[in-house]
Amino acid sequence: MLKGYLLAFFTIMMWSLNLIYSSHLAGALTPVQISFYRWFIASIIMLPFFFKNLQTDWQNLKKHWLLIFIMALSGISGINYFIYHAGYTASPTNMALISILGPIFLIILSAQAISFIQMLGISVTVFGVLLIILDGNFTNLTDFNFVPGDVFMLGSALLFAIYSLSQRKLPDNIHSSSLLLAAILLSTLIFTPAFVYQFSLTDFLNLDYQTWAILFILGFANSFLAYLCWDNAVPKIGTVAAGSLYYTMPIFTMFFSYIFLNQIPDFIKLIGIAVISLGIVFVIYPQFKHK
């Protein structure tokens, strides 16, 4: 079980870097181009290592092609594309507030039994996230103005839940690596037509080395490694624990913002980190108590 938690924390740490990467890529590439390169690079990296597993599982993969397509369309291609588009009209605060619904959707749709202490932990964790997002001033909630980008964020939150649930419904006799590779290949194909259509919008030969480095990191660490870890973590720790750990993303984001952008968190944000940590302890305690 400990391995499952470590895999989940690594995944969330990688995903938290997306906000920092996106700020650099936004001016150089469109959402379609970022998405295509991300999954294309991940495909190229994975194929030499897991093509044999893909061949072995091919018949089982064909039997469950619809579920794999749903995984590709939701958690692989759709969720990130929706987030990229949301940023055009939705404020960062709105995006962060709506993203809270992702793990909640996951817990509701999974229909997994939740104890009182776990429900309390989820509530405490959400409160901690709100402290960070709203900077301790809950009157900022009155400034929430619904815009088209918020619809994309709602969609991304729902897609997060759909992806995690669809991954759990697949049989255990399929390698997680071949399953992820199949979904990533499908995602690359999904973005290919739009990428070809937008090819003339960007001078790819003049992209700087930093941009290419970020695209490679997105394809390798944030896509291949992170999704492989998440797909192995959720079955081990369950949807309730996985959903609660997702709320550590603001903590990792603040940490990396301090490392790379020299943004020092204020006292309210440190209190939020403590509250989130306490809430997660409430959620995962029952699992370790019965070990």
C-alpha positions in Angstrom: 0.0 0.0 0.0 2.9 2.4 0.8 4.1 1.9 -2.8 0.7 3.0 -4.0 0.9 6.3 -2.0 4.5 7.0 -3.2 3.4 6.5 -6.9 0.4 8.8 -6.4 2.5 11.5 -4.8 5.1 11.3 -7.6 2.3 11.6 -10.2 0.8 14.7 -8.5 4.2 16.2 -8.1 4.8 15.9 -11.9 1.3 17.2 -12.8 1.8 20.2 -10.6 4.6 21.3 -12.8 2.2 21.7 -15.7 1.2 25.2 -14.5 4.8 26.4 -14.6 5.4 24.8 -18.0 2.2 26.1 -19.5 3.1 29.7 -18.8 6.2 29.4 -21.0 4.5 27.4 -23.8 1.4 29.5 -24.0 3.1 32.2 -26.1 4.9 29.7 -28.4 2.3 27.0 -29.2 -1.4 26.5 -29.4 -3.2 24.1 -27.0 -3.6 21.6 -29.9 0.2 21.8 -30.7 1.2 21.4 -27.0 -1.1 18.4 -26.7 0.1 16.7 -29.9 3.7 17.1 -29.0 3.2 15.9 -25.5 1.6 12.6 -26.5 3.7 12.1 -29.6 6.9 12.4 -27.6 5.4 10.1 -24.9 4.5 7.5 -27.6 8.0 7.6 -29.1 9.6 7.1 -25.7 7.3 4.2 -24.7 7.2 2.2 -27.9 10.7 0.6 -27.7 10.1 -0.4 -24.1 6.5 -1.7 -24.1 5.8 -2.7 -27.7 6.3 -6.4 -26.8 3.7 -6.0 -24.0 1.4 -4.3 -26.5 1.7 -7.3 -28.8 1.0 -9.7 -26.0 -2.1 -7.9 -24.9 -3.4 -7.0 -28.3 -6.3 -9.3 -28.4 -7.5 -8.2 -24.9 -7.0 -4.6 -25.9 -9.2 -5.1 -28.9 -11.9 -6.6 -26.8 -12.0 -3.5 -24.6 -11.3 -0.9 -27.3 -14.3 1.2 -26.3 -13.1 1.6 -22.7 -9.6 2.3 -23.8 -10.9 5.0 -26.2 -12.9 6.5 -23.3 -9.6 6.6 -21.3 -7.8 8.3 -24.2 -10.5 10.8 -24.8 -11.0 11.7 -21.2 -7.9 11.6 -19.0 -5.2 11.6 -21.7 -6.3 14.0 -24.4 -9.5 15.7 -23.2 -8.6 16.9 -19.7 -5.4 18.7 -20.6 -6.9 20.2 -23.8 -9.8 21.5 -21.7 -7.5 23.1 -19.2 -5.4 24.8 -21.9 -8.6 26.3 -23.4 -10.1 27.3 -20.0 -7.1 29.6 -19.5 -8.2 31.8 -22.3 -11.2 33.2 -20.5 -11.3 31.7 -17.0 -9.3 33.4 -14.2 -6.7 31.3 -12.3 -8.9 31.5 -9.2 -11.9 30.2 -11.0 -9.9 27.4 -12.6 -8.5 26.4 -9.2 -11.9 26.5 -7.5 -13.5 24.3 -10.1 -10.7 21.8 -10.2 -11.6 20.9 -6.6 -14.6 19.1 -8.0 -12.4 16.6 -9.9 -11.7 14.3 -6.9 -15.2 14.9 -5.5 -16.7 13.7 -8.9 -14.3 10.7 -8.6 -15.5 9.7 -5.2 -19.2 10.2 -6.0 -19.1 8.2 -9.3 -17.0 5.4 -7.8 -19.8 4.8 -5.2 -17.1 3.7 -2.8 -18.2 3.5 0.9 -16.8 6.4 2.9 -16.4 6.5 6.7 -17.3 9.5 8.8 -13.6 10.2 9.5 -12.8 10.0 5.8 -15.6 12.4 4.9 -14.3 14.8 7.6 -10.8 14.5 6.1 -12.1 15.3 2.6 -13.9 18.4 4.0 -10.9 19.5 5.9 -8.7 19.0 2.8 -11.0 21.1 0.6 -11.0 23.8 3.2 -7.2 23.9 3.1 -7.2 24.2 -0.7 -9.7 27.1 -0.4 -7.5 28.8 2.1 -4.6 28.7 -0.4 -6.7 29.7 -3.5 -8.6 32.5 -1.8 -5.6 33.7 0.2 -7.6 33.3 3.4 -10.3 35.7 2.3 -13.5 33.8 1.6 -15.3 36.9 0.5 -13.4 36.4 -2.7 -16.0 33.7 -3.5 -18.5 36.5 -4.3 -16.2 37.6 -7.1 -16.8 34.3 -9.0 -18.2 35.3 -12.4 -19.1 32.4 -14.7 -17.4 32.5 -18.1 -17.0 30.0 -21.0 -13.7 28.9 -19.7 -15.4 27.6 -16.5 -17.4 25.2 -18.6 -14.1 23.7 -19.9 -12.8 23.4 -16.3 -16.0 21.6 -15.2 -15.5 19.3 -18.1 -11.9 18.6 -17.1 -12.9 17.9 -13.6 -15.5 15.4 -14.8 -13.0 13.8 -17.3 -10.5 13.3 -14.4 -13.1 11.1 -12.6 -14.1 9.3 -15.8 -10.5 8.4 -16.6 -9.7 7.1 -13.1 -12.9 5.0 -13.1 -12.5 3.6 -16.6 -9.0 2.5 -15.8 -10.2 0.4 -12.9 -12.8 -1.4 -15.0 -10.3 -3.1 -17.2 -9.2 -6.7 -16.5 -6.0 -7.3 -14.4 -4.5 -9.6 -17.1 -3.6 -6.5 -19.3 -0.2 -4.9 -18.6 -0.7 -1.4 -17.3 2.2 -0.3 -19.6 0.5 -1.6 -22.8 -2.8 -0.2 -21.7 -1.3 3.3 -21.2 0.6 3.0 -24.5 -2.5 2.2 -26.4 -4.4 5.1 -24.8 -1.5 7.5 -25.6 -1.2 6.3 -29.2 -5.0 6.9 -29.6 -4.6 10.4 -28.0 -1.8 11.3 -30.5 -4.1 10.2 -33.4 -7.0 12.3 -32.0 -4.8 15.5 -32.1 -3.1 14.7 -35.4 -5.8 16.2 -37.8 -6.0 19.4 -35.9 -2.2 19.6 -35.5 -1.7 19.2 -39.3 -4.4 21.9 -39.9 -2.5 24.3 -37.5 1.0 23.4 -38.7 1.4 26.6 -40.6 0.6 28.7 -37.5 4.0 28.1 -35.9 7.6 28.4 -37.1 8.8 25.2 -35.4 12.3 25.6 -36.7 12.7 28.8 -34.6 11.5 27.3 -31.3 14.2 27.8 -28.6 15.9 24.9 -26.9 14.1 25.6 -23.6 10.7 25.1 -25.3 11.8 21.8 -26.8 13.2 20.8 -23.4 9.9 21.5 -21.7 8.0 19.6 -24.4 10.3 16.6 -23.8 9.8 16.8 -20.1 6.0 17.0 -20.6 6.1 13.9 -22.8 8.5 11.9 -20.6 7.9 12.8 -17.0 4.4 14.4 -17.0 2.9 12.0 -19.4 4.6 8.6 -19.6 6.0 8.3 -16.0 3.2 10.2 -14.3 0.3 8.4 -15.9 1.9 5.0 -15.5 2.4 5.7 -11.8 -1.2 6.9 -11.4 -2.7 3.9 -13.2 -0.8 1.6 -10.8 -1.5 3.7 -7.7 -5.3 4.0 -7.9 -6.0 0.2 -7.7 -3.6 0.0 -4.7 -5.0 2.8 -2.5 -8.5 3.2 -3.8 -10.4 6.2 -5.3 -11.1 7.9 -2.0 -7.4 8.1 -1.0 -6.4 9.0 -4.5 -8.9 11.8 -4.7 -7.7 13.2 -1.4 -4.0 13.1 -2.4 -4.9 15.0 -5.6 -5.4 18.0 -3.3 -1.7 18.2 -2.5 -1.2 19.7 -6.0 -1.3 23.3 -4.7 1.5 22.3 -2.2 3.7 21.0 -4.9 2.9 23.9 -7.1 4.0 26.4 -4.4 7.1 24.4 -3.8 8.1 24.5 -7.4 7.1 28.1 -7.7 9.6 28.8 -4.9 12.3 26.7 -6.5 12.0 28.0 -10.1 10.2 31.4 -9.7 11.5 32.4 -6.3 7.9 33.0 -5.1 7.9 32.6 -1.3 4.5 31.4 0.2 3.0 33.6 2.8 1.7 32.6 6.2 -1.9 31.9 5.0 -0.6 29.5 2.4 1.5 27.7 5.0 -1.6 27.3 7.1 -3.4 25.9 4.1 -0.6 23.3 3.6 -1.0 22.2 7.2 -4.8 21.9 6.9 -4.5 19.9 3.7 -2.0 17.6 5.3 -4.3 17.1 8.3 -7.2 16.3 6.1 -5.3 13.7 4.1 -4.2 12.0 7.4 -7.9 11.6 8.3 -8.7 10.1 4.9 -5.9 7.5 4.7 -5.7 6.7 8.5 -8.5 4.0 8.3 -6.6 2.1 5.6 -3.4 1.9 7.7 -5.4 1.2 10.9 -6.8 -2.0 9.4 -3.5 -3.2 8.0 
